[in-house]
Amino acid sequence: MLQPRFQIRRPVFCCRCFHTFSRHLLPTEIIPPPDPGQATNQTLNVQSQPGQEPEEKNAAILRTYKPRTPGVRHLKRPINDHLYKGRAYLPLTFARKGQHIGGRNSHTGKITVRHRGAGAKRRIRIIDYQRLEPGKHLVERIEHDPGRSAHIALLSRTVGQTRSYSYIVAPQGMRAGEEVESFRQGIPDHLVRELGGTTDAGMIAAKTASRGNCLPLHMIPPGTVIYNVGLKKGRGAQLCRSAGTYATVISRNEGDPKQAMYVDVKLKSGEVRRIHRDCCATIGTASNVNFNRRQLGKAGRKRWLGIRPTVRGVAMNASDHPHGGGRGKSKGNVHPVSIWGQLTKSGYKTRTKSNINRYVVTPRPRSEGKKAKAKKKRAA
């Protein structure tokens, strides 16, 4: 069992000589971290963590372990003590089965995606990306999802004697006990009465644009950080769904009548994209922002995730790869190509110039090749 590096306290004895002698014989006591308390949910009969205070500035973000085995020496994991320790809500899951797990298609059984296979058994969580159901939803707990990098939140909504549940991608900082709401169907009547019948966009945004709420893009003020962004109206979220990703609303094009139906959104890559004003978006940043800092520690943990090894083409036979065969580490005076024979280096372009996405206002910055750098240097 993995044990984190907590503070260690040695036993104290009255006799100094006996304390010196027993220093290497008696086991040490591991002091666990303080328990923030647990709240019991009577409906699901589970325990969920309550809301916690914000983390300190210099707080640790990764957890390391004592190197009791070689595979644990370099293991690093994000600290997520607020996650629920039990199983998922089974009615919202289904078994992950089929030939696609091994990278094979369904009708011929041939490998169509390399480097995939085996791995631990999983159940796929059904995520509500559309958020069409209005009203307030209570966050029951925050869970780990083995099928994605971000965490998920279990929501519950009570209407009369019935209670329904759903999963959403949790924003960063969300804890059990909070309430979220979806405004895709419009502004509810009670909120209109609370605002005194006003239609001021600033006052409406002050009541609706909070963390975890789902809104149409035209209701989100410029400068707001969002995630789970949709691309087509009436559909669910498609962009910014992995851990730590987000987008920023740049402009709603209110002064331009031709572009008033679209909202300019800047993605994390730097690309500015024009999206329909009725598409959905959620306020906040996708949770588990330190996911990219983790270290698996050993090759076996990669196999548990269903990822198989990647073999170099030079190490293969000539019948398996264009770089294979021959004596020694030689690829036979062949330009670097993929296993299918397509050039992979020297700035070889694979995208056609005629297929231009007209919804991209500003393309993401790309790395420049040698010719482009030399041309810019001569121009300067």
N, C-alpha and C positions, 0 to 999 in steps of 0.2 A: 504493500500500500504506500502511495506517495505521501510523504510528510513534508509540509512546507517548513522553511527556516524561520520558526518562531523563536522568541526569546527563550533561552534555556536557563533554568534556575537549579543550582546544585543543592542537595540536602545539607542541612546545617546540623552539626552534632556538638555536644558539649565538650567532648574530648578532642583536642586539636590533633593529637597523633593519630587517632582513629579516623578522623576526617581526611588526613593526608593519605593514610593507607587505603581507604575505601574510595578514593577518587576514581580509580579505574575499574572498580569491581561493581559498584552499585549503579543501577540505571539512572539516567537523568530524567527529570520531569519536564514535560513540554507544556508550556503555558499557552492555552488556546486564546485566540483573540476575543475581546469582549462581545457577548451576544447582544445584538441590538434588539432582541425581542421578536416574538412571532405572534401573528394574529391568526386565529382560526376561522376559516370560512365554513359556516354551517351548511350551506347549500351543497358544495362539492365535497365537504368533509375532508378538506386539505388544509395545510398550513401555508400561509403566504407571508412574505416579509413586508413590514410596514414601510412607509416613506422614510428615507434617511436624509441626513443633512448633506449639503454639497461637499465634495471632496476638497481637501486642502490643496494648496498650490504645489507643494513639494511631496505630495503623497505618492507612494509606489504604484506603478501602473502594471508591472509584471511580477509574477510570482516565480521564484526559483526554488529548487529542491536540493536537499542534501544528496551528493553523488553516491548513493548506496549501490547503484548499478551503473554501467557505462551509458545506458540509454537515458538516464535521468540527469547526467552531468550537464548537458546543454539544453535541457528542457526548460522552456519559458512559456508561461501562459498569462493572459490578461486576468486581472483580479476582478471577478464578477461574483461576489459573495451574495448579491441580492437575487440571484436566479433561483427558481423553484427546484427543489431536489427530487420531486416525484416524477411520475410518468405523465405523458401528455393526455389531453382530453380525447379519449378514443373515438367518440362519434365524429370528430373532425379530422380523422386520420385514415389512411388506407395503406396496405402493405406495398412495399416497393419490390415488384417482381417482374420477370421478363428477360428476354435476351438483350435488351438495350443496356442492362447493367454491365455486361461484358464488352460493350462497344459494338455489338452486332445488330444487323437489321432483322426484321421479323419474318421475312419471306424466304431469304436465302441462307441466313445464318453467317454471312461473311462479315469480317471486321470492317466497319465503316469509320469508326473513331478509334485511333490507336491509344495505347497507354491507359486503358481502363479495364477493370475486372476485379472480381472478388470483393473484398471489403466486408465490414460488419453489416448485420441486418438492420434495416431502417424502416420506419413508417413515415410516409410523406404527410406533412401537415397541409391542410386546406386553408389557404390564406385568402382573406377577403380584400381584394385589391380595388373593388369598386366603391365600397362604403356607401351604398345607396340607402341604407336603413337610417331614418332620421332619429332624433332623440338622443338623450344622454346615455352613455355606456360606461359601466364601472370596470376598471382594470382589476381583474381578479389576481393575476400574477404575471410575472415575467419569466419566460422559459427559454431554454436553449433548443435550437432547431438544428439537427445534424445535417439537414439538406441545404442550409444557407449559412452565410457568415454572420448576418445580423441576428439579433434576438427577436423573439416574437412575444406578443402580449395577448393574453386571453381576456376577452371582453364579455360582459354579461349585460343583458337588457331585460328589464321586467315590465311587462304590460299586462295589468290585471293579475290573473292567476298563472300566467305562462311566463317562462324565462328562457331566453335564447342566448346562445354563445357563438362567438366567432373569434378568429385569430387575425391579427394585423401585425405588420412589421413595426416593432417598437421603436420610438424615437430615443435619442440619447437623453438619459436623465429620467425617464419615466419609471415610476415605482407603483407597486400595488396600492390600491385605494384611491387613485386619481380618477377623474371623470373626463371623458372625451366625447366629442359630438361631431356629426357629419352634417354639413350644410349644402350638400349637392342638390337636394330637393328645394332649396330656397331658404329664406329666413323664416323661422317659426313665428307664429302669432304672438306668443308670450314675449318674445324678444322685441317685436315691433311695439307692443304696448309698453314694455319697459323703457324703450328709447323715446316714448312719447310720439310715435308715428313719424319720426324724422327719417330722412333718406340720406343723411350725411355719410359719405363713405368712411371717413375717419372714425366716427363714433361706432359704426357697424364693425369696422376692423378691430377696434379696441375690445369688443365683446366676443368676437368670433376667432380672430387670428391668434390662438394660443396653441401651445405644444400638443401635438397629437390630433388636432382637429383637421378634418378633411374639408376643403373648400374648392369651389371653381377658381380658376386662375384670375378671373376678372374681379374677384372679391379680395384678393391678396394684395396688400400695399407694396409698392416697389421697395427693394432692399431687403425683403424678407427671405430668410433661408428656408428652403423647402426640400422635401424628398418624396419618393413615390409619385413621380410626375407621370401623367398620362400623355399619350401622343394623339389619340383620337377621341372625340367627344362621344360620350355614351359607353366608353370602355374603361377598363381598369388601368392601374398604374403600370408603366413599362420602364421608366428611367429612374436611376438613383435608388435602387432597391438593396444593394449590397452594403456591407458594414462600412460606416464612416463616410458614405457618399452623400452629397447634397447638391442643390442648385440654388441660384439666386434670381429672383424676379428683377429684371432690369427696367423694363418699361411696359406700360399697358397701351401705348400708342393711342391715347385718347384724343390727341389733337389732329391725327391723320385719319380722315374718313375712309381711305382705301385700306389701311392696315388696322382699323379699329376692331376687327374680328380676331386679331391675334395678339399674343403677349410675348415679349422677348424674354427668354430665360437663358441665363448663363450657366453652363454645366461646369462640373469640377475640372474637366479637361481644358477649359478655356473657350470652348465652342459656344457661340451664341446662336440659339435656335428659336425659330418662330413657331409657337404652339397655339392652337385654337383656345379662345378665351373660356370655353365651357369645359375644358379638360380638367381633370381632378389633380389635386396636389395636397400633401400633408405638411403641416408646419413642423419644422425641426430638422434634425440630422439623423440619419439612420444609426441605430445603436451599435455598440461594440466597436468603437472607433480605434482601439488598439489592436484590432485583429491582425493587421499587417505586421505587427512587431513580434508576433509569436515565433517560437522555434520548436519544431517537432522533436528534435533530440535524437531520433534514430530512424532508420529506413522502414522498420516495421510499422511505425505509426503512420507512415505514408500509405502502406498497404492496407491498413485498417480503413482508410478513407476511400479505398477503391481505386487508387492510382498505381499503375504498374510501371516498371522501370523504363527509361528512355535509353535505347542503345544507339551508339554512334554508327553512322553508315560505313566508316572505315573498318569497323570491327566485324562487319557482316560479310557474307559471301557475295560473289559477283551476281548471283541470281536473285539476291534479295535487295540490293541497293546499287545505284550507279557508282558509288564510291567503293564498293566492296571488291574483294579479291586481291590478287597480287601478293608480293612478298614484302613484309614489313608494313610500316604505317604509311602507305602510299595510296592515293586515290586515283592513280593512273592518269595524271595530267588532265584532269577533268575539272571544269569550273564548278564551284559549289552549287549543287542542285539538291532539291528535295527527293524523297523516295519515288515521286512520280515524274521526276525529270525537269521540274520547273526551276529556273534560276532563283536563288535565294539571297544573293549579296550584290554588291556593286551598284546599289540604288536601282535595281530592276523594278519598274513600275508594273503593277498588276491591275490597277483600276483604269477603266476607260474614261476618257475625258468627256464623252457625250452624256454619261449617266451622272448628272449633277443634281444634287438635292436642293430644290429651290426654297426649302424651309430653313436652310442654314444661312444665317446672316453673316456670321464671322466664323470661318473654319478654325479648328483647333491648331495651335502652333505645332509645327512638325520640325524634326531635325533636318538640317540642311546638308546636302552632299558636298563633295569637294568642288564640283563645278559651280554650284550656287555660291559657295563661300568665296571662290576665286573671283567670280563675276562681281560680287558685292565689294570685294577688296579693290578691284580695278576701278569701279565706279567711285569709290571714296577717294 
